[in-house]
Amino acid sequence: MSNPHHPALLAKAETLVDALPYMQRYAGRTFVVKYGGHAMGDPEKAVDFAEDVVLLKAVGINVVVVHGGGPQIGAMLKKVGVESQFVDGLRITDKATAEVAEMVLSGAINKEIVGWIAKAGGKAMGVSGKDGGMVTARKVSRTRKDPDSLIEQVVDLGFVGEPEHIDTRVIETISGAGMIPVIAPIAAGPDGGTYNVNADTMAGAIAAALGASRLFLLTDVPGVLDKQGELLTDLTPAAIAGLKEDGTISGGMIPKLETCIHAVEAGCEAAVVLDGRVSHAMLLEIFTQEGAGTLIRAG
């Protein structure tokens, strides 16, 4: 074990004795965790999150954290007088916006999470997708129908990218040294430009490249709900397609599930949509029989 003997972790570990068989089966495997939403802005939940990832590392699981920061970017843009526009949930990112996004994501937020993990008794290293050529991005564009002419128009999103290639060596080196990689969703393009990448998309691409055992998307909802508001605990890509068609799944949940499908079809064993507002949701999902979110497998 690479864990320092931190009292809070030891106390938590004692309450998880019954979960040891579940823990041991994941030793040596990789969990990729997308951390964001309102849970990231709650100091109490931040402490719980940090303790959880350190505990997972302690039992031999290689944890990789990919974080978001949309609200913080929005607040900083407002402070400096830059107005934000969105298309399909993606922020149109000009050069000024890209610079602010990199400053907030790779700077303040990234180092704050590293600090939380250190306070919980672990060791983390903060990096962005640009470091060591970890993530190469391609420019993203979207089409939008003109409401009057109904003609589809291509919308230039500026410096918004999506992962095209993942070089896992930096992540593996950090994990192999007993530390937790904390990755900001910023990547370099083939043209050398800096691109802002959706954190869910970044986490899914990294989980696929690493052949992760689990991709966790911590969200602000319990998981995928049916039309009666009940949690759907297990889904496949085919089931998700049906739920989209009948309107059960809509809005912001669609791109999250598309990320999960891409990850599980490209090498990740399973993806889980979880409520990040629930304390220790990851531990409840992976170390209890009933789980805590919606699990997506390739089928």
PyMOL commands that set and color helices and strands:
alter all, ss='L'
color gray80, all
select helices_A, chain A and resi 7-14+17-24+37-41+43-58+70-79+95-119+131-133+169-176+199-210+237-245+253-265+281-287
alter helices_A, ss='H'
color red, helices_A
select strands_A, chain A and resi 30-35+62-67+86-87+90-91+124-128+135-145+152-166+180-184+186-188+194-197+214-219+234-235+271-275+294-296
alter strands_A, ss='S'
color yellow, strands_A
deselect
rebuild
show_as cartoon
